[in-house]
Amino acid sequence: MRIGVIGATGTIGSRVVTEALSRSHQVTAFSRDATRIEEDREDVTWKSVDVLDAEAVAAAIPGLDVLISGFQPGNAAKDIADTVARSIADPTVYVTAARALLKTLESHPRTRLIVIGGAGSLEIEPGVVRADSDELLHEALDAIGLPREYAAAVRGHRDALNVLRTSNRLWTYFSPAEDIAPGERTGRFRVGSDQPVLDADGRSRISAEDAAVALVDEAELPRFIQRRFTVGY
C-alpha cells in the first residue's frame, strides 16, 4: 500500500511513518521543508508540501492509496510553550487545512484521507462535548498540564471535524485519547467512535506509538469511512 503522511516529523506523524514502514508499505513523508530531512530508510520518499495549498497537495499525492494528515501548526516548535503559541496563533488554520484537503480529494476521489485531530470534540456523555464548554475544557486542560489558552486549538480541531462531516469524500477523523505522549508500542488498546475510551482508572490515554498502530490499522482495513474514531487503553 502507498501511504502519504503529512506532518511526518511530528510526534504522531513520525511514528506513523515508522509503523507503516515496519509493515512493508511504501511511504511518502511530507514536511514543510523536506530538504532539512536526513533519511536513509528504504521505501520512504520525502517531499515538501504546504497543507494549506490544495493545488500543491494535489500535485504531490498521485498514486497514494491513503493520505494521513498529522498537520499541526506547532509541529516545528522548540518547546511546549512554543507549541502552544503556534497552535493558538490562528485557530482558523485547522478549518483551512480541512477544506484544503477536501479540495485535494476532488481530483483524487479514490484516495482516502485520515485526519489526526483532537480529543476535545469527543462526547464525555451523550450530547456533551468538552470543546463546547469553557468549564469542562479548562478542567481537562488543567488535568493534562496544558494552559487554558490551548482551548482555542481544541475548538479549532472541533471546527475542522465539522467541516469534514459536510463532505461525501472518503475521509476519516482520528481523535486520540486526551492524554497522549511518546511511550511504548504495545499493540493492545481499544477502539471507540464518538466517546473517549477510558481505562480502569477512568483515564483517556494512549501512547503515540499505539496511536500510530491504530492509524495504520485503519489505513489497511477501513472501518470508519466518513466517521470519527478514537482509541485508548
C-alpha positions in Angstrom: 0.0 0.0 0.0 1.2 3.5 -0.7 0.6 5.8 2.2 1.3 9.5 2.5 1.9 11.2 5.8 1.6 15.0 6.2 3.4 16.3 9.3 5.8 13.3 9.2 8.2 14.9 11.6 5.6 15.4 14.3 5.0 13.3 17.4 2.3 11.1 15.9 3.2 11.5 12.2 6.8 10.3 12.7 5.6 7.2 14.4 3.0 6.6 11.7 5.9 6.6 9.2 7.8 4.1 11.3 4.8 1.9 11.8 3.9 1.9 8.1 7.4 1.0 7.0 7.5 -1.8 9.5 4.5 -3.3 7.7 6.3 -3.0 4.3 4.2 -0.1 3.0 5.6 2.5 0.7 5.6 5.9 2.4 5.7 9.4 1.1 6.5 11.6 4.0 5.5 15.3 3.7 7.1 18.1 5.7 7.1 21.9 5.3 10.8 21.7 4.3 11.9 18.2 3.3 15.4 19.5 2.4 16.3 19.5 6.1 15.5 15.8 6.5 18.2 13.3 6.7 16.6 10.0 5.8 18.2 6.7 4.7 15.4 4.2 5.2 14.2 2.3 2.2 10.6 2.7 1.0 10.2 6.3 2.2 10.3 9.4 0.0 10.4 12.9 1.5 8.6 15.8 -0.2 8.0 19.4 0.8 4.3 20.5 0.9 2.1 23.2 2.3 -1.0 21.6 3.6 -2.9 24.8 3.2 -2.3 24.8 -0.6 -4.8 22.4 -2.1 -3.2 22.6 -5.6 0.3 21.8 -4.2 -1.0 18.8 -2.2 -3.0 17.5 -5.2 0.2 17.7 -7.3 2.2 15.8 -4.6 -0.1 12.8 -3.9 -0.8 11.0 -7.2 -0.7 7.2 -6.7 -1.3 7.3 -3.0 -3.9 4.9 -1.6 -4.2 6.8 1.8 -3.2 10.2 2.9 -2.8 10.6 6.7 -2.7 14.2 7.8 -0.9 14.9 11.1 -0.8 18.7 10.4 -0.3 20.7 13.5 0.9 24.4 13.5 3.1 23.5 16.5 5.0 20.6 14.8 8.2 22.7 14.4 8.1 24.1 17.9 11.2 24.0 20.1 9.3 23.5 23.4 5.8 23.2 24.9 5.4 27.0 25.3 6.3 27.5 21.6 4.0 24.6 20.7 1.0 26.3 22.4 1.8 29.7 20.9 2.0 28.3 17.4 -1.1 26.2 17.9 -3.3 29.1 19.0 -1.9 31.8 16.9 -4.6 31.3 14.3 -7.3 28.8 15.4 -9.0 29.0 12.0 -6.0 27.2 10.4 -7.4 23.8 11.3 -10.6 24.5 9.3 -8.5 26.0 6.4 -6.4 22.8 6.4 -9.5 20.6 6.4 -11.0 22.5 3.5 -7.8 22.3 1.5 -7.5 18.6 2.0 -11.1 18.0 0.9 -10.4 20.2 -2.1 -7.5 18.0 -2.9 -9.7 14.9 -2.9 -11.8 16.4 -5.7 -9.1 15.5 -8.1 -8.2 12.3 -6.3 -11.6 10.8 -5.3 -10.2 7.3 -4.7 -7.6 8.5 -2.2 -8.7 8.0 1.4 -8.0 10.8 3.8 -7.4 10.3 7.5 -7.1 13.5 9.6 -5.4 13.3 13.0 -7.4 15.8 15.1 -8.1 16.3 18.8 -9.9 14.7 21.7 -11.9 17.8 22.7 -14.7 17.0 20.3 -15.4 13.6 21.9 -18.7 13.2 23.8 -17.9 12.7 27.5 -21.6 11.8 27.9 -24.4 11.8 25.3 -24.6 15.2 23.7 -21.9 16.7 26.0 -18.7 17.8 24.3 -15.8 19.4 26.2 -14.9 21.8 23.4 -18.4 23.3 23.8 -17.9 24.2 27.4 -15.3 26.5 29.0 -15.6 24.8 32.3 -15.3 21.2 31.0 -12.5 22.2 28.6 -10.5 24.0 31.2 -10.9 21.1 33.6 -9.4 18.7 31.0 -6.5 21.1 30.1 -5.7 21.6 33.8 -5.6 17.8 34.3 -3.1 17.2 31.5 -1.0 20.2 32.2 -1.8 22.4 29.2 -2.5 26.1 29.6 -6.1 27.1 29.3 -5.2 29.3 26.2 -4.9 26.0 24.3 -8.7 25.8 24.3 -8.5 27.8 21.1 -6.7 25.0 19.3 -9.1 22.4 20.8 -12.0 24.3 19.3 -10.1 24.7 16.0 -9.9 20.9 15.8 -13.6 20.5 16.6 -14.5 23.0 13.8 -12.3 21.1 11.4 -14.2 17.9 12.2 -17.5 19.7 11.5 -16.1 20.7 8.1 -15.3 17.1 7.2 -18.7 16.0 8.3 -20.2 18.0 5.5 -18.2 16.1 2.8 -19.1 13.0 0.9 -15.4 12.3 0.2 -13.5 9.3 1.7 -12.5 10.9 4.9 -11.9 9.6 8.4 -11.2 11.6 11.5 -9.0 10.3 14.3 -9.4 11.7 17.9 -6.5 10.4 20.0 -7.0 9.9 23.7 -7.0 13.1 25.9 -3.6 12.1 27.4 -1.2 11.1 24.5 2.6 11.2 24.7 5.6 9.2 23.5 5.8 5.8 25.1 5.6 2.1 24.4 4.2 0.3 21.4 2.0 -2.4 22.9 -0.4 -3.0 20.1 -3.0 -3.6 22.8 -5.8 -0.9 23.0 -9.5 -0.5 22.5 -11.2 1.3 19.7 -14.2 3.6 20.1 -16.1 6.1 18.0 -17.6 9.3 19.4 -16.9 8.8 23.1 -13.5 8.5 24.8 -12.1 5.1 25.7 -11.4 5.1 29.4 -9.0 2.8 31.3 -9.8 1.1 34.7 -8.9 4.4 36.5 -11.3 6.4 34.3 -8.4 8.0 32.2 -8.4 8.6 28.5 -4.8 7.8 27.5 -2.7 6.2 24.7 0.9 6.3 23.7 1.9 8.0 20.4 3.2 4.6 19.3 -0.1 2.8 19.8 -1.9 5.7 18.1 0.3 5.1 15.1 -0.7 1.4 15.2 -4.4 2.3 15.2 -3.9 4.7 12.3 -2.1 2.2 10.1 -4.7 -0.4 11.1 -7.4 1.9 9.8 -5.4 2.6 6.6 -5.1 -1.1 5.9 -8.6 -2.1 6.9 -11.0 0.9 6.8 -13.8 0.8 9.4 -14.6 4.5 9.8 -15.2 6.0 6.3 -17.0 9.4 6.8 -16.8 8.8 10.6 -14.6 9.6 13.5 -12.8 7.1 15.7 -10.7 7.1 18.8 -8.5 4.7 20.9 -7.5 4.2 24.4 -6.3 1.7 26.9 
